[in-house]
Amino acid sequence: MNFLLYTIIDTGFNLLQLLLLIRVILSWFPHDPYNQIIQFIYSITEPMMRPIRDIFPMAMGGVDFSPIIVFFLIGLLKKILLSVV
């Protein structure tokens, strides 16, 4: 049972980090914001990034550090949860 829970938590957080990485890569290229896949990625990642953007506005020359912070926080939360399991 513990292995199953460990695998579910690990896979879920890895998927979140993958979606976040895809979003970062998408920001480097022009894309159709009305595409269903892109809308899905944004709908999953935006609720995680919005609070970070509210705390740390893009004052550093227009560079958005929120994906880096969210990626780190997801990894930290994953590590904490997996240590409990």
DODRENKE-352946 format. One line per 10 residues: for each residue y, z negated, x of C-alpha. Coordinates in Angstrom, 2 decimals, always signed. Layout:
! residues N
Y:Z:X | ... .
! end
This chain:
! residues 85
+0.00:+0.00:+0.00 | +2.42:-0.85:+2.80 | +1.73:+2.49:+4.48 | +2.51:+4.36:+1.26 | +5.79:+2.48:+0.77 | +6.68:+2.99:+4.44 | +6.02:+6.73:+4.12 | +8.05:+7.06:+0.90 | +11.05:+5.22:+2.37 | +10.84:+7.13:+5.66 .
+10.54:+10.52:+3.96 | +13.32:+9.78:+1.46 | +15.81:+8.78:+4.13 | +14.78:+11.72:+6.34 | +15.47:+14.07:+3.42 | +18.91:+12.51:+2.92 | +19.71:+12.98:+6.59 | +18.45:+16.57:+6.45 | +20.64:+17.35:+3.42 | +23.61:+15.83:+5.20 .
+22.93:+17.95:+8.28 | +22.64:+21.08:+6.12 | +25.98:+20.25:+4.54 | +27.62:+19.90:+7.94 | +26.22:+23.26:+9.04 | +27.37:+24.84:+5.77 | +30.92:+23.65:+6.46 | +31.01:+25.87:+9.57 | +30.34:+29.08:+7.63 | +31.86:+30.66:+4.53 .
+29.61:+30.09:+1.53 | +29.65:+30.42:-2.24 | +30.47:+26.99:-3.71 | +29.02:+28.11:-7.05 | +25.54:+28.69:-5.62 | +23.10:+26.29:-7.29 | +21.48:+25.19:-4.02 | +24.85:+24.45:-2.43 | +25.98:+22.59:-5.55 | +22.77:+20.53:-5.40 .
+23.37:+19.64:-1.73 | +26.97:+18.67:-2.48 | +25.96:+16.61:-5.53 | +23.54:+14.58:-3.38 | +25.74:+14.15:-0.30 | +29.22:+13.78:-1.80 | +28.63:+10.34:-3.42 | +27.64:+9.03:+0.02 | +30.59:+10.62:+1.85 | +33.40:+9.95:-0.64 .
+33.69:+6.17:-0.01 | +33.76:+6.77:+3.75 | +36.50:+9.38:+3.34 | +38.50:+6.93:+1.27 | +38.27:+4.32:+4.04 | +38.74:+6.73:+6.98 | +41.02:+9.61:+5.97 | +41.06:+12.75:+8.10 | +43.91:+11.62:+10.36 | +42.26:+12.76:+13.58 .
+43.55:+16.33:+13.64 | +41.78:+17.27:+10.42 | +38.32:+16.39:+11.75 | +36.06:+14.79:+9.15 | +34.01:+12.00:+10.71 | +32.44:+10.89:+7.42 | +29.16:+12.83:+7.94 | +28.66:+11.13:+11.31 | +29.31:+7.69:+9.85 | +27.06:+8.34:+6.83 .
+24.30:+9.72:+9.07 | +24.48:+6.55:+11.18 | +24.52:+4.27:+8.11 | +21.51:+6.05:+6.58 | +19.60:+5.59:+9.84 | +20.59:+1.92:+10.01 | +19.59:+1.25:+6.40 | +16.30:+3.10:+6.96 | +15.54:+1.01:+10.03 | +16.33:-2.23:+8.17 .
+14.19:-1.31:+5.16 | +11.28:-0.14:+7.28 | +11.34:-3.36:+9.31 | +10.97:-5.35:+6.08 | +8.02:-3.26:+4.89 .
! end
